[in-house]
């Protein structure tokens, strides 16, 4: 499965029988070979296997083992051909053991605190619903895009943006564009966020607590994202909002066990550091080297104001510019995100590239290489096809350009966090410490350990994460310790 993922990270599923069929390995033949092996027959050359177009479902563990053996033999040549052997042997396969240990360990959930937050959230949802109905002049199903669209665009006369399947779109981006037109819009946005949070986490999390351990054991998916990122399910811990005041309290419900603490270790602006490294952008490197706030400095440059005049709103804009332009956002896209005119967005982009010319060159060269070769690679050799670049549709080609640049940056950052997980897991074990890695969320690692180990564990984790990969500018880690995830963060 892991080998198939490295060879083709865009594949929808990595089912054993499907993969075997794709390589011309028939389950029926594997079954007969497994039986022959059981009878003491000699090794059979995999080239003698039937080249059946469709593999039958594996009937038993022996057949599955034989299918896996034959499939792996075929994959090794491709891993070597695509330069993926080291990534497979030194990162992805050792990571299986680490992820298994994290899933076994799990994390404790304070269900009483969660219930208390849920009650407060329910009251806020009901109050928002009353206010929305008052502003609309009638009751309707807020969660219905069709009914909401009728209220906003037909009855209240707000500006129509994009047409959807059942009327005019009411998705998050549309609501952001019309937020200032009527006070009902921000209330609908808050209602949506609270409702989603309550349904996804507050209502669902208690049912996911293991009755024997009293902990939540999420499942990490190693073969889901084409960029190389990990994901998690039951629950999806990658999507718990951390930056919004609404979502932050949910993190406070993930707690350390008695006599223990949680240690959060978060890479500081890792993707922008990767960008500075791969682009060879000296100005961005200098900003990091001097310890300045990269978003504040960008805001001053792009908005043409003094650094001391940069407030939270200006910094937030610059953050969108830093990440948006780096990932190929056009003037149209940036204007849409920042709610400004396309002309103003074009000026921002021009000033950004004047400030960081090497980034503009890197983006252009990455797209050109991807168009020619059909693939992009991370610094550690992860490979992703970008077929969108060969499309005749302009919109699809634009998507390909964004994917090409994004994969190099985000994919390299994903590889680095995986290396960090391996290093920290091994170093903690070698030191004989009880502190263990329990969660991975994008650029953050969360550990749980005894109170008395926290100071030493913090130093060890910071050291191992910083030296996981050599970048210029170097990696920096922000460490926090607390009784729960929110206070540790």
Secondary structure, DSSP 8 states (H G I E B T S, - for coil): -HHHHHH-TT-S---HHHHHHHTT--HHHHHHHHHHHHTT-----GGGS---SS-----SHHHHHHHHHHHHHHHHHHHHHTT-HHIIIIIIHHHHHHHHHHHHH-EEE-HHHHHHHHHHHHHHHHHHHHHHHHHHTS---TT-HHHHHIIIIIIS------EETTEE--SHHHHHHTGGG-HHHHHHHHHHHHHHHIIIIITTGGGGB-TTTSEE--EEESSS-TTS--EEESS-GGGS-SSSHHHHHHHTTEE--TTEEEEEEEESSHHHHHHHHHHT-HHHHHHHHTT--HHHHHHHHHTT--GGG--HHHHHHHHHHHHHHHTT--HHHHHHHHT--HHHHHHHHHHHHHH-HHHHHHHHHHHHHHHHHSEEE-TT--EEE-GGGG-S-HHHHHHHHHHHHHHHHHHHHHHHHHHHHHHHHHHHHHTT---EEEEEETTEEEEEEEGGGHHHHHHHHHHHHHTSS--SS---EEEEEESBHHHH-
